[in-house]
């Protein structure tokens, strides 16, 4: 029989994450009790990821704002409102480097983040053990340039509740990048530390790949070949072997981003055979969180996937 046609590449990941589909539908329909129940039924890291995703849905803000005003102690509503406010602020700032952001953009950006920070301070006072609140406050700390010590303090509060909280670790890793006042040594050291501490099969190993991606993005094109040493490739391969390629791995919420980070970084390192299993696992799913760093995310994914499958075997 002829082979089935290959599915078109897509950035719609709802088929892989039914948890998000249910939460999104409840929020869009204005059903706050159902949305709240669905979110709080998840482990802390998934709660944080769900609120982060909902933060890009501006049409739900009236519902969430009303809930925060009605019950300031509702940390789920506060985390959602915090994400919505932070998303609005970053839409103004954009993802451009600081030198390319206007003074007016920065002024509005900081005003919006200060408003979010005030609301989140109150929320943390009501619910000091809510990881999603502290994850929001890691973002406001970075945007308001409160410094490395304050970011570490906030991360430590989060880690007291969930020591392997991947979304919080991803946020601190960003803070440790040189572009936000850190150093490459601190960034890589943190990624290695939390990846090694996480259980086998956990997604946290992808932080090792993310750290190398951040490092490579800071290099000139001619420096990339020198960076792609056997030692770096082996470190990423070993992190994958302990994470998404380990027998203990289960496709929990966020696995597409984790597999995508390994696929992308190994592809950028020209280790295409090692990238192949990650592309095979991803199928036609293109995560905007990972591939959205490129002007044409679909084209970048397709090119690296083609090279990986050619090197590692299509099946």
TORKOL-4160 file (C-alpha; in steps of 0.2 Angstrom, whole numbers, padded with zeros to 4 digits, m for minus):
315
<pt num="1" X="0000" Y="0000" Z="0000"/>
<pt num="2" X="0006" Y="0018" Z="m0003"/>
<pt num="3" X="0013" Y="0027" Z="0012"/>
<pt num="4" X="0001" Y="0039" Z="0021"/>
<pt num="5" X="0004" Y="0057" Z="0016"/>
<pt num="6" X="0015" Y="0067" Z="0028"/>
<pt num="7" X="0006" Y="0079" Z="0039"/>
<pt num="8" X="0009" Y="0097" Z="0037"/>
<pt num="9" X="0019" Y="0106" Z="0050"/>
<pt num="10" X="0009" Y="0115" Z="0063"/>
<pt num="11" X="0011" Y="0126" Z="0078"/>
<pt num="12" X="m0005" Y="0121" Z="0085"/>
<pt num="13" X="m0001" Y="0109" Z="0099"/>
<pt num="14" X="m0018" Y="0107" Z="0107"/>
<pt num="15" X="m0019" Y="0089" Z="0102"/>
<pt num="16" X="m0004" Y="0085" Z="0112"/>
<pt num="17" X="m0010" Y="0094" Z="0127"/>
<pt num="18" X="m0028" Y="0091" Z="0131"/>
<pt num="19" X="m0026" Y="0099" Z="0148"/>
<pt num="20" X="m0023" Y="0116" Z="0140"/>
<pt num="21" X="m0038" Y="0113" Z="0128"/>
<pt num="22" X="m0050" Y="0110" Z="0143"/>
<pt num="23" X="m0043" Y="0125" Z="0153"/>
<pt num="24" X="m0044" Y="0137" Z="0137"/>
<pt num="25" X="m0062" Y="0132" Z="0133"/>
<pt num="26" X="m0067" Y="0135" Z="0151"/>
<pt num="27" X="m0059" Y="0152" Z="0152"/>
<pt num="28" X="m0066" Y="0157" Z="0135"/>
<pt num="29" X="m0083" Y="0152" Z="0140"/>
<pt num="30" X="m0082" Y="0162" Z="0156"/>
<pt num="31" X="m0083" Y="0146" Z="0167"/>
<pt num="32" X="m0071" Y="0151" Z="0181"/>
<pt num="33" X="m0075" Y="0137" Z="0193"/>
<pt num="34" X="m0071" Y="0124" Z="0180"/>
<pt num="35" X="m0055" Y="0133" Z="0174"/>
<pt num="36" X="m0050" Y="0134" Z="0193"/>
<pt num="37" X="m0053" Y="0116" Z="0196"/>
<pt num="38" X="m0044" Y="0110" Z="0181"/>
<pt num="39" X="m0029" Y="0121" Z="0184"/>
<pt num="40" X="m0027" Y="0116" Z="0203"/>
<pt num="41" X="m0029" Y="0098" Z="0199"/>
<pt num="42" X="m0012" Y="0098" Z="0190"/>
<pt num="43" X="0005" Y="0097" Z="0198"/>
<pt num="44" X="0014" Y="0114" Z="0202"/>
<pt num="45" X="0024" Y="0115" Z="0186"/>
<pt num="46" X="0010" Y="0111" Z="0175"/>
<pt num="47" X="m0001" Y="0124" Z="0184"/>
<pt num="48" X="0013" Y="0137" Z="0180"/>
<pt num="49" X="0013" Y="0132" Z="0162"/>
<pt num="50" X="m0006" Y="0133" Z="0160"/>
<pt num="51" X="m0006" Y="0150" Z="0167"/>
<pt num="52" X="0008" Y="0155" Z="0156"/>
<pt num="53" X="m0001" Y="0149" Z="0141"/>
<pt num="54" X="m0017" Y="0158" Z="0146"/>
<pt num="55" X="m0008" Y="0174" Z="0148"/>
<pt num="56" X="m0007" Y="0175" Z="0130"/>
<pt num="57" X="m0027" Y="0176" Z="0129"/>
<pt num="58" X="m0031" Y="0194" Z="0132"/>
<pt num="59" X="m0050" Y="0191" Z="0129"/>
<pt num="60" X="m0050" Y="0182" Z="0146"/>
<pt num="61" X="m0044" Y="0197" Z="0156"/>
<pt num="62" X="m0061" Y="0204" Z="0161"/>
<pt num="63" X="m0065" Y="0187" Z="0169"/>
<pt num="64" X="m0049" Y="0185" Z="0178"/>
<pt num="65" X="m0049" Y="0204" Z="0184"/>
<pt num="66" X="m0066" Y="0202" Z="0191"/>
<pt num="67" X="m0061" Y="0186" Z="0200"/>
<pt num="68" X="m0045" Y="0194" Z="0208"/>
<pt num="69" X="m0056" Y="0209" Z="0214"/>
<pt num="70" X="m0069" Y="0197" Z="0221"/>
<pt num="71" X="m0056" Y="0186" Z="0230"/>
<pt num="72" X="m0039" Y="0193" Z="0232"/>
<pt num="73" X="m0033" Y="0177" Z="0240"/>
<pt num="74" X="m0037" Y="0167" Z="0224"/>
<pt num="75" X="m0019" Y="0164" Z="0219"/>
<pt num="76" X="m0024" Y="0155" Z="0202"/>
<pt num="77" X="m0033" Y="0171" Z="0197"/>
<pt num="78" X="m0019" Y="0182" Z="0203"/>
<pt num="79" X="m0006" Y="0171" Z="0193"/>
<pt num="80" X="m0017" Y="0172" Z="0177"/>
<pt num="81" X="m0019" Y="0191" Z="0179"/>
<pt num="82" X="m0001" Y="0193" Z="0182"/>
<pt num="83" X="0003" Y="0183" Z="0166"/>
<pt num="84" X="m0009" Y="0194" Z="0156"/>
<pt num="85" X="m0001" Y="0210" Z="0163"/>
<pt num="86" X="0016" Y="0204" Z="0160"/>
<pt num="87" X="0011" Y="0198" Z="0142"/>
<pt num="88" X="0004" Y="0216" Z="0139"/>
<pt num="89" X="0020" Y="0224" Z="0145"/>
<pt num="90" X="0031" Y="0213" Z="0134"/>
<pt num="91" X="0021" Y="0216" Z="0119"/>
<pt num="92" X="0025" Y="0234" Z="0121"/>
<pt num="93" X="0044" Y="0231" Z="0124"/>
<pt num="94" X="0045" Y="0217" Z="0111"/>
<pt num="95" X="0059" Y="0204" Z="0111"/>
<pt num="96" X="0072" Y="0216" Z="0104"/>
<pt num="97" X="0088" Y="0219" Z="0112"/>
<pt num="98" X="0088" Y="0234" Z="0124"/>
<pt num="99" X="0098" Y="0245" Z="0112"/>
<pt num="100" X="0083" Y="0243" Z="0100"/>
<pt num="101" X="0069" Y="0248" Z="0112"/>
<pt num="102" X="0064" Y="0266" Z="0112"/>
<pt num="103" X="0063" Y="0276" Z="0128"/>
<pt num="104" X="0044" Y="0278" Z="0127"/>
<pt num="105" X="0043" Y="0259" Z="0125"/>
<pt num="106" X="0053" Y="0256" Z="0140"/>
<pt num="107" X="0043" Y="0269" Z="0150"/>
<pt num="108" X="0027" Y="0260" Z="0146"/>
<pt num="109" X="0035" Y="0243" Z="0149"/>
<pt num="110" X="0041" Y="0247" Z="0166"/>
<pt num="111" X="0024" Y="0256" Z="0171"/>
<pt num="112" X="0015" Y="0240" Z="0166"/>
<pt num="113" X="0027" Y="0228" Z="0175"/>
<pt num="114" X="0026" Y="0239" Z="0191"/>
<pt num="115" X="0007" Y="0237" Z="0191"/>
<pt num="116" X="0009" Y="0218" Z="0189"/>
<pt num="117" X="0022" Y="0218" Z="0203"/>
<pt num="118" X="0011" Y="0227" Z="0215"/>
<pt num="119" X="m0003" Y="0215" Z="0212"/>
<pt num="120" X="0008" Y="0200" Z="0213"/>
<pt num="121" X="0016" Y="0206" Z="0230"/>
<pt num="122" X="m0002" Y="0206" Z="0237"/>
<pt num="123" X="m0005" Y="0189" Z="0230"/>
<pt num="124" X="0011" Y="0182" Z="0237"/>
<pt num="125" X="0006" Y="0188" Z="0254"/>
<pt num="126" X="m0010" Y="0179" Z="0253"/>
<pt num="127" X="m0003" Y="0163" Z="0246"/>
<pt num="128" X="0016" Y="0163" Z="0249"/>
<pt num="129" X="0018" Y="0144" Z="0243"/>
<pt num="130" X="0010" Y="0146" Z="0226"/>
<pt num="131" X="0024" Y="0143" Z="0213"/>
<pt num="132" X="0014" Y="0151" Z="0199"/>
<pt num="133" X="0015" Y="0168" Z="0208"/>
<pt num="134" X="0034" Y="0166" Z="0211"/>
<pt num="135" X="0036" Y="0162" Z="0193"/>
<pt num="136" X="0027" Y="0178" Z="0188"/>
<pt num="137" X="0038" Y="0188" Z="0200"/>
<pt num="138" X="0054" Y="0180" Z="0192"/>
<pt num="139" X="0048" Y="0189" Z="0176"/>
<pt num="140" X="0044" Y="0205" Z="0184"/>
<pt num="141" X="0061" Y="0205" Z="0193"/>
<pt num="142" X="0070" Y="0203" Z="0176"/>
<pt num="143" X="0060" Y="0216" Z="0167"/>
<pt num="144" X="0062" Y="0229" Z="0181"/>
<pt num="145" X="0080" Y="0225" Z="0182"/>
<pt num="146" X="0080" Y="0221" Z="0201"/>
<pt num="147" X="0096" Y="0211" Z="0199"/>
<pt num="148" X="0103" Y="0193" Z="0201"/>
<pt num="149" X="0101" Y="0192" Z="0220"/>
<pt num="150" X="0083" Y="0197" Z="0220"/>
<pt num="151" X="0079" Y="0185" Z="0206"/>
<pt num="152" X="0088" Y="0171" Z="0216"/>
<pt num="153" X="0078" Y="0175" Z="0231"/>
<pt num="154" X="0062" Y="0173" Z="0222"/>
<pt num="155" X="0068" Y="0157" Z="0214"/>
<pt num="156" X="0073" Y="0150" Z="0231"/>
<pt num="157" X="0055" Y="0154" Z="0237"/>
<pt num="158" X="0048" Y="0144" Z="0222"/>
<pt num="159" X="0060" Y="0130" Z="0224"/>
<pt num="160" X="0056" Y="0127" Z="0242"/>
<pt num="161" X="0039" Y="0122" Z="0236"/>
<pt num="162" X="0044" Y="0112" Z="0221"/>
<pt num="163" X="0063" Y="0109" Z="0219"/>
<pt num="164" X="0062" Y="0103" Z="0201"/>
<pt num="165" X="0050" Y="0116" Z="0195"/>
<pt num="166" X="0055" Y="0117" Z="0176"/>
<pt num="167" X="0046" Y="0133" Z="0172"/>
<pt num="168" X="0054" Y="0142" Z="0186"/>
<pt num="169" X="0071" Y="0135" Z="0181"/>
<pt num="170" X="0069" Y="0141" Z="0164"/>
<pt num="171" X="0065" Y="0159" Z="0170"/>
<pt num="172" X="0080" Y="0159" Z="0181"/>
<pt num="173" X="0091" Y="0152" Z="0167"/>
<pt num="174" X="0085" Y="0168" Z="0157"/>
<pt num="175" X="0090" Y="0179" Z="0171"/>
<pt num="176" X="0107" Y="0171" Z="0172"/>
<pt num="177" X="0111" Y="0175" Z="0153"/>
<pt num="178" X="0123" Y="0189" Z="0150"/>
<pt num="179" X="0110" Y="0199" Z="0142"/>
<pt num="180" X="0101" Y="0200" Z="0158"/>
<pt num="181" X="0116" Y="0203" Z="0169"/>
<pt num="182" X="0122" Y="0186" Z="0172"/>
<pt num="183" X="0137" Y="0176" Z="0165"/>
<pt num="184" X="0138" Y="0161" Z="0154"/>
<pt num="185" X="0147" Y="0151" Z="0168"/>
<pt num="186" X="0133" Y="0155" Z="0180"/>
<pt num="187" X="0120" Y="0150" Z="0166"/>
<pt num="188" X="0128" Y="0134" Z="0161"/>
<pt num="189" X="0132" Y="0129" Z="0180"/>
<pt num="190" X="0114" Y="0132" Z="0185"/>
<pt num="191" X="0107" Y="0121" Z="0170"/>
<pt num="192" X="0119" Y="0107" Z="0174"/>
<pt num="193" X="0115" Y="0107" Z="0192"/>
<pt num="194" X="0096" Y="0106" Z="0191"/>
<pt num="195" X="0097" Y="0094" Z="0177"/>
<pt num="196" X="0108" Y="0082" Z="0187"/>
<pt num="197" X="0097" Y="0084" Z="0202"/>
<pt num="198" X="0080" Y="0080" Z="0193"/>
<pt num="199" X="0074" Y="0062" Z="0192"/>
<pt num="200" X="0078" Y="0052" Z="0177"/>
<pt num="201" X="0066" Y="0054" Z="0163"/>
<pt num="202" X="0061" Y="0072" Z="0169"/>
<pt num="203" X="0061" Y="0086" Z="0156"/>
<pt num="204" X="0073" Y="0097" Z="0166"/>
<pt num="205" X="0088" Y="0090" Z="0156"/>
<pt num="206" X="0082" Y="0101" Z="0142"/>
<pt num="207" X="0089" Y="0116" Z="0152"/>
<pt num="208" X="0107" Y="0110" Z="0147"/>
<pt num="209" X="0101" Y="0112" Z="0128"/>
<pt num="210" X="0093" Y="0129" Z="0132"/>
<pt num="211" X="0109" Y="0135" Z="0140"/>
<pt num="212" X="0119" Y="0131" Z="0124"/>
<pt num="213" X="0106" Y="0139" Z="0113"/>
<pt num="214" X="0107" Y="0155" Z="0123"/>
<pt num="215" X="0126" Y="0154" Z="0122"/>
<pt num="216" X="0126" Y="0151" Z="0103"/>
<pt num="217" X="0114" Y="0165" Z="0100"/>
<pt num="218" X="0127" Y="0177" Z="0107"/>
<pt num="219" X="0141" Y="0171" Z="0095"/>
<pt num="220" X="0145" Y="0177" Z="0078"/>
<pt num="221" X="0142" Y="0165" Z="0063"/>
<pt num="222" X="0161" Y="0161" Z="0061"/>
<pt num="223" X="0162" Y="0157" Z="0080"/>
<pt num="224" X="0148" Y="0143" Z="0080"/>
<pt num="225" X="0159" Y="0130" Z="0072"/>
<pt num="226" X="0172" Y="0133" Z="0085"/>
<pt num="227" X="0159" Y="0131" Z="0099"/>
<pt num="228" X="0152" Y="0115" Z="0092"/>
<pt num="229" X="0165" Y="0104" Z="0100"/>
<pt num="230" X="0164" Y="0085" Z="0103"/>
<pt num="231" X="0163" Y="0089" Z="0122"/>
<pt num="232" X="0148" Y="0101" Z="0119"/>
<pt num="233" X="0139" Y="0089" Z="0108"/>
<pt num="234" X="0142" Y="0075" Z="0121"/>
<pt num="235" X="0135" Y="0085" Z="0135"/>
<pt num="236" X="0119" Y="0088" Z="0126"/>
<pt num="237" X="0117" Y="0070" Z="0120"/>
<pt num="238" X="0120" Y="0064" Z="0138"/>
<pt num="239" X="0107" Y="0077" Z="0145"/>
<pt num="240" X="0094" Y="0070" Z="0132"/>
<pt num="241" X="0099" Y="0052" Z="0137"/>
<pt num="242" X="0094" Y="0056" Z="0155"/>
<pt num="243" X="0079" Y="0066" Z="0150"/>
<pt num="244" X="0067" Y="0063" Z="0135"/>
<pt num="245" X="0077" Y="0048" Z="0129"/>
<pt num="246" X="0077" Y="0039" Z="0145"/>
<pt num="247" X="0066" Y="0024" Z="0148"/>
<pt num="248" X="0058" Y="0033" Z="0163"/>
<pt num="249" X="0052" Y="0047" Z="0152"/>
<pt num="250" X="0033" Y="0050" Z="0150"/>
<pt num="251" X="0026" Y="0063" Z="0138"/>
<pt num="252" X="0020" Y="0075" Z="0152"/>
<pt num="253" X="0015" Y="0093" Z="0149"/>
<pt num="254" X="0029" Y="0103" Z="0141"/>
<pt num="255" X="0038" Y="0088" Z="0133"/>
<pt num="256" X="0036" Y="0095" Z="0115"/>
<pt num="257" X="0047" Y="0111" Z="0121"/>
<pt num="258" X="0059" Y="0099" Z="0129"/>
<pt num="259" X="0061" Y="0088" Z="0114"/>
<pt num="260" X="0062" Y="0103" Z="0103"/>
<pt num="261" X="0076" Y="0111" Z="0112"/>
<pt num="262" X="0086" Y="0095" Z="0110"/>
<pt num="263" X="0082" Y="0094" Z="0091"/>
<pt num="264" X="0086" Y="0112" Z="0088"/>
<pt num="265" X="0102" Y="0113" Z="0098"/>
<pt num="266" X="0109" Y="0097" Z="0091"/>
<pt num="267" X="0104" Y="0103" Z="0074"/>
<pt num="268" X="0113" Y="0119" Z="0076"/>
<pt num="269" X="0128" Y="0109" Z="0082"/>
<pt num="270" X="0128" Y="0099" Z="0066"/>
<pt num="271" X="0125" Y="0084" Z="0076"/>
<pt num="272" X="0111" Y="0079" Z="0065"/>
<pt num="273" X="0110" Y="0060" Z="0068"/>
<pt num="274" X="0108" Y="0064" Z="0087"/>
<pt num="275" X="0094" Y="0076" Z="0083"/>
<pt num="276" X="0085" Y="0063" Z="0073"/>
<pt num="277" X="0075" Y="0054" Z="0087"/>
<pt num="278" X="0069" Y="0071" Z="0094"/>
<pt num="279" X="0062" Y="0076" Z="0077"/>
<pt num="280" X="0054" Y="0059" Z="0075"/>
<pt num="281" X="0046" Y="0061" Z="0092"/>
<pt num="282" X="0040" Y="0078" Z="0087"/>
<pt num="283" X="0032" Y="0073" Z="0071"/>
<pt num="284" X="0024" Y="0088" Z="0063"/>
<pt num="285" X="0023" Y="0098" Z="0079"/>
<pt num="286" X="0032" Y="0115" Z="0079"/>
<pt num="287" X="0033" Y="0123" Z="0096"/>
<pt num="288" X="0032" Y="0142" Z="0095"/>
<pt num="289" X="0041" Y="0144" Z="0112"/>
<pt num="290" X="0057" Y="0136" Z="0104"/>
<pt num="291" X="0056" Y="0139" Z="0085"/>
<pt num="292" X="0048" Y="0156" Z="0087"/>
<pt num="293" X="0065" Y="0163" Z="0090"/>
<pt num="294" X="0068" Y="0162" Z="0071"/>
<pt num="295" X="0059" Y="0173" Z="0058"/>
<pt num="296" X="0052" Y="0158" Z="0049"/>
<pt num="297" X="0050" Y="0145" Z="0062"/>
<pt num="298" X="0042" Y="0132" Z="0050"/>
<pt num="299" X="0056" Y="0134" Z="0038"/>
<pt num="300" X="0070" Y="0132" Z="0051"/>
<pt num="301" X="0061" Y="0117" Z="0058"/>
<pt num="302" X="0059" Y="0109" Z="0041"/>
<pt num="303" X="0077" Y="0112" Z="0036"/>
<pt num="304" X="0084" Y="0104" Z="0052"/>
<pt num="305" X="0072" Y="0090" Z="0052"/>
<pt num="306" X="0077" Y="0085" Z="0034"/>
<pt num="307" X="0095" Y="0085" Z="0039"/>
<pt num="308" X="0092" Y="0075" Z="0054"/>
<pt num="309" X="0081" Y="0062" Z="0046"/>
<pt num="310" X="0094" Y="0060" Z="0032"/>
<pt num="311" X="0108" Y="0057" Z="0044"/>
<pt num="312" X="0098" Y="0047" Z="0057"/>
<pt num="313" X="0086" Y="0037" Z="0045"/>
<pt num="314" X="0069" Y="0042" Z="0041"/>
<pt num="315" X="0062" Y="0028" Z="0051"/>
